[in-house]
Amino acid sequence: AMEKSYMSVFLLLVALSCALAKEPPKKETKAPKETKETKPKLPQTLSRGWGDHLIWTQTYEEALFRSKTSNKPVMIIHHLDDCPHSQALKKAFAENKEVQKLAEQFVLLNLVYETTDKNLSPDGQYVPRILFIDPTLTVRADITGRYSNRLYAYEPSDMPL
Amino acid sequence: AMEKSYMSVFLLLVALSCALAKEPPKKETKAPKETKETKPKLPQTLSRGWGDHLIWTQTYEEALFRSKTSNKPVMIIHHLDDCPHSQALKKAFAENKEVQKLAEQFVLLNLVYETTDKNLSPDGQYVPRILFIDPTLTVRADITGRYSNRLYAYEPSDMPL
């Protein structure tokens, strides 16, 4: 039991370091770096590396509209380009064929900038953070990951979840 | 003078037919068609054909953030994939080298779905519609096109403007 709780604490620390890095908010962590040295690859894609073969929506408004009309739930992934935990989750998400297949059942949106909808941050704004919205446009705050203090954080090892 | 006013009326009619097609709102005109026959090209790009070599922001929130931090004004293009006037404007915009060069001076955003910010529709929601926001995050409702009843509508021939 002792070992298990050590493990939980370790996982929590790993999962939260990006979130913590954002408080207090610093320009450097909030914005993806885009100096002359690191211009985005052109043309930029909506998938941003989370799965080029999936159909991604551009904005929250589009995702809600498509959910309503297609009767599919929305999956919203909040992430940051310079957050190693976001990057690790992205890699696991993009490379896992089952996850990619499952993702087709959702209206997909990945966001680097927070929306103004507070329903999307039931326990704060941190990354990586995944939320689901059902076709009645209700944010499913009850669908959570494994971490009790950052309910919507996921780890690469959480893919089966 | 007679000829000129006929011409204006004609141009107005041309400019407004997309906008009118949207009232009353129909699902078919509001959403870009995405049936099994017409899946989007994958991976989808943020430029959506308005200039693959330009840097486009994904969301309104991102555009505002980048404007503030870069001190560049925002140019927001509202358009629809199944609006021929949007398409014509897009073609003119993408193919005009001077416009593309000028566009680099802006934080760029092209949207198919309206935001919730009413400041972006000072005289209603219609397409194509271009609005500018200065780095103090003020929507410049004073920057208008040539049409008095749809202030922010532009035509392919308006490129010099």
Boltz contact constraints between the chains, C-beta under 6 A:
constraints:
  - contact:
      token1: [A, 42]
      token2: [B, 53]
      max_distance: 6.0
  - contact:
      token1: [A, 43]
      token2: [B, 45]
      max_distance: 6.0
  - contact:
      token1: [A, 43]
      token2: [B, 47]
      max_distance: 6.0
  - contact:
      token1: [A, 43]
      token2: [B, 52]
      max_distance: 6.0
  - contact:
      token1: [A, 44]
      token2: [B, 46]
      max_distance: 6.0
  - contact:
      token1: [A, 45]
      token2: [B, 43]
      max_distance: 6.0
  - contact:
      token1: [A, 45]
      token2: [B, 45]
      max_distance: 6.0
  - contact:
      token1: [A, 46]
      token2: [B, 44]
      max_distance: 6.0
  - contact:
      token1: [A, 47]
      token2: [B, 43]
      max_distance: 6.0
  - contact:
      token1: [A, 52]
      token2: [B, 43]
      max_distance: 6.0
  - contact:
      token1: [A, 53]
      token2: [B, 42]
      max_distance: 6.0
  - contact:
      token1: [A, 58]
      token2: [B, 58]
      max_distance: 6.0
  - contact:
      token1: [A, 59]
      token2: [B, 59]
      max_distance: 6.0
  - contact:
      token1: [A, 59]
      token2: [B, 113]
      max_distance: 6.0
  - contact:
      token1: [A, 61]
      token2: [B, 113]
      max_distance: 6.0
  - contact:
      token1: [A, 62]
      token2: [B, 113]
      max_distance: 6.0
  - contact:
      token1: [A, 113]
      token2: [B, 59]
      max_distance: 6.0
  - contact:
      token1: [A, 113]
      token2: [B, 61]
      max_distance: 6.0
  - contact:
      token1: [A, 113]
      token2: [B, 62]
      max_distance: 6.0
